[in-house]
């Protein structure tokens, strides 16, 4: 598919913010070509905040966008679902400062997108083709992107926890079904850190319904893990959501080791700053295939 797309009709979801615990309603609406993803704060006279790297303001435990002092937080799971489902353009109306966490994954967003349908628009889809390797690092965290004829992510995480340890996963958007392999993976957190996070105004809406709560030896959730390696799959979900800020599908191979939201946006900014490292093309050698 080389035409730009949008959702077939509007759809809505309601829930609470993971960090704010505030109730929030979201409506995703069809948008014309070249809109990309545009947030509107309906509680603030439809103030618009584009989902673009220059508007990233905070990256502590979530990705927050801000324009002229107006914020929209925890955008990565919804953006991941839109990008993973091949939706190029959408208006996203939000009536509070944080996108609802829902069940902690992107699965419900994917289901809503599928129900709404995806329609082609009368404009060619642009692709951001990576021309040379770009890398960033922060202590023992590293991330890079290099030329490829597809969008591929190779990710490794390393947590000193008996249920995680070192996990690796690779996904190629030529063959992988985003909705099956990545979208169901839930966010996770450590119970011993919860009180500290809450004192810092974070994770106030966290619960067993929207996150995997890890104890020192296991986890508190009554239901089993959705994948044995659910933790690294969720990290890939986050990477996709943060790289969706590029505003177009990427043709490149991302490699990440112990990365986080800060490193994801740092890599995208480093790539875009180096004008020799990328080009915009409308004719990829292989089509960008997603769920």
C-alpha positions in Angstrom: 0.0 0.0 0.0 1.6 3.2 -1.1 -1.3 5.6 -0.6 -1.6 7.6 2.6 -4.3 6.4 5.0 -6.6 7.5 7.7 -9.3 5.9 9.9 -12.6 5.1 8.2 -14.7 6.7 10.8 -14.4 8.3 14.2 -14.1 6.2 17.4 -13.8 6.9 21.1 -12.4 5.5 24.3 -12.5 6.5 27.9 -10.4 5.6 30.9 -7.9 7.1 33.4 -4.4 8.5 33.0 -1.7 6.1 34.2 0.2 8.9 35.9 -2.4 11.6 36.6 -5.3 9.2 37.5 -7.6 11.7 35.8 -10.6 10.5 33.9 -10.2 11.2 30.2 -12.1 10.8 26.9 -10.4 10.4 23.5 -11.9 10.5 20.1 -9.8 9.6 17.0 -11.1 11.2 13.8 -10.3 10.9 10.1 -7.8 13.5 8.8 -6.7 14.6 5.4 -3.3 13.8 3.8 -0.1 15.2 5.4 -1.8 15.8 8.7 0.1 13.0 10.4 -1.0 12.7 14.1 -2.5 15.9 15.5 -3.7 16.1 19.1 -6.4 18.5 20.2 -7.2 19.4 23.8 -11.0 19.8 23.6 -11.0 21.0 27.2 -8.8 23.9 26.1 -10.6 25.3 23.0 -9.3 22.6 20.7 -5.7 23.7 21.3 -3.5 21.7 18.8 -0.3 19.9 19.6 1.3 18.0 16.7 2.9 14.6 17.4 6.4 15.7 16.4 9.9 15.5 18.0 10.2 19.3 18.6 7.2 19.1 21.0 8.6 16.4 23.2 9.0 17.9 26.7 9.2 15.1 29.2 10.3 11.5 28.8 10.2 10.2 32.4 8.2 6.9 32.4 6.1 8.2 29.5 6.3 10.5 26.4 4.8 14.0 26.9 4.2 16.6 24.2 4.0 20.3 25.0 3.3 23.4 23.0 3.0 26.9 24.5 2.7 25.3 28.0 -0.1 23.0 27.0 0.7 19.3 27.6 -0.6 15.9 26.4 1.1 13.0 28.1 1.5 9.2 27.7 1.0 9.4 24.0 3.1 6.4 23.0 0.6 3.5 23.2 -2.0 5.2 21.0 0.6 6.4 18.5 2.1 2.9 18.4 -1.3 1.4 17.5 -1.9 4.0 14.8 1.6 3.5 13.3 1.5 -0.3 13.7 -1.9 -0.5 12.0 -0.7 1.6 9.1 -2.7 4.7 9.8 -0.8 7.8 8.5 -3.2 10.6 9.5 -5.5 11.2 12.4 -7.0 14.0 14.6 -6.8 12.9 18.2 -9.2 14.8 20.5 -8.5 14.5 24.2 -10.3 16.3 27.1 -7.6 16.1 29.7 -3.8 16.2 29.9 -3.1 12.4 29.5 -4.1 9.7 27.0 -5.9 6.9 29.0 -3.8 3.9 29.8 -6.7 1.4 29.1 -5.2 -2.1 29.9 -1.6 -1.0 29.6 -1.1 -2.2 26.1 -2.1 -1.1 22.6 -4.6 -4.0 22.1 -7.8 -2.1 22.7 -6.6 0.8 20.4 -5.9 -1.8 17.6 -9.4 -3.3 18.0 -11.0 0.2 17.8 -8.9 1.0 14.7 -10.0 -2.2 13.0 -13.6 -1.6 13.8 -13.4 1.9 12.3 -11.6 0.6 9.3 -8.6 2.2 7.4 -9.2 4.1 4.1 -6.8 5.3 1.5 -6.4 9.0 0.7 -5.6 10.6 -2.6 -1.9 11.2 -1.9 1.2 9.1 -2.0 2.6 7.9 1.3 6.1 9.4 2.0 8.7 7.2 3.7 11.7 8.3 5.8 14.5 6.3 4.3 17.6 6.0 6.5 20.8 6.5 4.5 23.5 6.0 7.1 23.9 4.6 10.6 23.1 7.0 13.5 23.6 6.0 17.1 23.0 7.5 20.6 24.0 6.2 24.0 23.5 7.1 27.7 25.6 5.2 30.2 24.9 1.5 29.4 21.9 2.3 27.2 22.4 2.3 23.4 20.3 2.7 20.4 21.0 3.0 16.7 19.3 3.0 13.3 20.8 2.0 10.0 19.8 1.6 6.4 17.2 -1.1 5.5 14.5 -1.7 2.9 11.9 -2.3 5.7 11.1 -1.2 9.2 12.8 -3.6 11.6 13.4 -3.4 15.3 15.9 -5.5 17.3 15.5 -4.9 21.0 17.2 -6.2 24.2 16.3 -5.5 27.8 18.2 -6.5 30.9 16.5 -6.4 34.3 17.7 -8.0 37.5 14.5 -9.8 38.1 13.8 -13.6 38.0 10.9 -13.2 35.5 12.8 -10.9 33.1 16.6 -11.1 33.1 17.9 -10.6 29.5 15.2 -10.7 26.8 15.7 -10.2 23.1 13.1 -9.9 20.3 13.2 -8.8 16.7 10.2 -7.7 14.6 10.1 -7.0 10.9 7.1 -5.1 9.6 7.4 -7.1 6.4 6.2 -10.3 8.0 5.1 -9.5 11.5 1.5 -9.0 12.6 1.7 -5.9 14.9 -1.7 -6.6 16.4 -0.8 -10.2 17.3 2.9 -10.0 18.3 3.3 -6.5 19.8 0.0 -4.8 20.6 -1.1 -7.1 23.5 2.1 -6.6 25.5 1.4 -4.6 28.7 3.5 -2.0 30.5 5.1 -3.1 33.7 6.5 -1.6 36.9 8.1 -2.7 40.2 6.0 -2.6 43.3 9.0 -1.4 45.4 9.2 1.7 43.2 5.5 2.6 43.3 5.6 4.8 46.4 8.6 6.8 45.1 6.8 7.3 41.8 3.6 8.4 43.4 5.5 10.9 45.5 6.9 12.3 42.3 3.4 12.6 40.7 3.7 9.4 38.6 1.8 6.1 38.4 -1.1 7.5 40.5 -3.5 5.7 38.2 -1.6 2.4 38.1 -3.4 -0.8 39.0 -3.4 -4.5 38.2 -5.9 -3.7 35.5 -3.4 -1.6 33.5 0.1 -2.8 34.3 2.1 -5.9 35.3 3.1 -5.3 38.9 6.4 -7.0 39.7 7.4 -8.0 43.2 11.0 -9.1 44.1 10.2 -12.7 43.1 7.2 -12.6 40.8 4.2 -10.4 40.0 0.8 -9.6 41.6 -1.5 -9.9 38.6 -4.0 -12.8 38.8 -3.8 -13.5 35.1 -0.7 -15.0 33.4 1.7 -13.2 31.2 0.4 -12.8 27.6 3.8 -13.8 26.3 6.8 -15.3 28.1 8.8 -12.3 26.8 6.0 -9.8 27.2 8.4 -7.3 28.8 10.7 -6.9 25.7 7.7 -6.9 23.4 6.2 -3.9 25.3 9.5 -2.1 25.0 9.2 -2.5 21.2 5.6 -1.2 21.4 7.0 1.9 23.1 9.8 2.3 20.5 7.2 2.2 17.7 5.1 4.8 19.5 8.0 7.1 20.1 9.4 6.8 16.5 5.9 7.5 15.2 6.8 11.1 16.0 8.7 11.1 12.7 5.4 11.7 11.0 5.9 9.0 8.3 6.8 5.3 8.1 10.5 4.7 8.6 12.7 2.5 6.3 15.5 1.5 8.6 16.7 -1.1 11.1 16.5 0.0 14.8 18.7 -1.7 17.4 18.0 -0.9 21.0 19.7 -2.2 24.2 18.2 -1.1 27.6 16.6 1.9 26.0 13.8 4.1 27.3 11.6 7.0 26.1 14.5 9.5 26.5 16.8 7.5 24.2 14.0 6.8 21.7 13.4 10.5 21.2 17.1 11.3 21.3 17.8 8.9 18.4 15.0 10.3 16.3 16.2 13.9 16.9 19.8 12.9 16.1 18.7 11.2 12.9 16.6 14.2 11.8 19.3 16.7 12.6 21.8 14.9 10.3 20.4 15.9 6.9 22.8 13.4 5.2 21.4 10.5 7.2 17.9 10.4 5.6 15.8 11.2 2.6 12.0 11.3 2.0 10.9 8.9 -0.7 7.5 7.7 -2.1 8.8 4.6 -3.7 10.3 2.1 -1.3 11.9 -1.0 -2.7 9.4 -3.1 -0.7 6.0 -2.1 0.5 5.4 -1.2 4.1 3.2 -4.0 5.3 1.5 -3.8 8.8 -1.5 -5.3 10.5 
